[in-house]
């Protein structure tokens, strides 16, 4: 059972902040959280030498803090307790990791800014550093959880994806599917007819999923959707399939991997973050 007592929201004073605050408000109400921490890191070393003289007598912490407090007060509609934290650190990822540990954060919400030519605070380092769950939100994304895909490779590590999905279904009226993308090793494909290959693999995967799911003892049974991935990468198949199926939340694990697929931080998860992913992605840890 996942408990989301404390949530962190990483803000950077860009347009995506409104989206993150609105989504955090929705989640705070939906998951009945205790407190939300809105975090902004001021990178003074990025300020040009030309402006150092003008800014030397200005308290940026106070000014930015006041601005963010006003914005959160305006956008954050849930009654849950919240706090704005302002800091100055050359390494945003390290700062967020420190706050996650200090305040026992259960979920960090960050912006996916790839579509706008940036990465915000999303990085491979951040994905590896944080011990809490991570939720990536694209700009202008509607705060809603109605259609969930739970990515799985049937590994021990992917069990947490199903327990998280089962937990979210208790709080929402969403529908959910288990989704598996398989890639046939290229060295075998020339020797097996495609029609026989697909049938055998799908039969094998369905049997494996049945055994896998029985051990989980979930309250909600998830239908398995199998997606062949030989024509493009696993990440591309997941993102394209999720968009075509009107999915608003894709859940993947932080570890995994087997013969036919790989949902691993450093590979598929990194690849998804580097795409212009148009839906929310939740990394279960």
ABEGO torsion letter per residue (X at the ends): XBBBABBBBBBAGBAAAAAAAAAAAAAAAAAGBABBBBBBBBBAAABBAAAAAAAAABBAAAAAAAAAAAAAAAABABABBBBBBBBBBABAAAAAAAAAAAAGBABBBBBBAAAAGBAEABBAAAAAABABBBBBBBBGBBBBBABBBBBBAGBAAAAAAAAAAAAAAAABABBBBBBBBBBBBAAAAAABBAAAAAAAAAAAAAAAAAAAAAAAGBABBBBBBBBBAAABBAAAAAAAAAAAAGBABBBBBABEEBAABBBBBGBAAAAAAABBBABBBBBBX
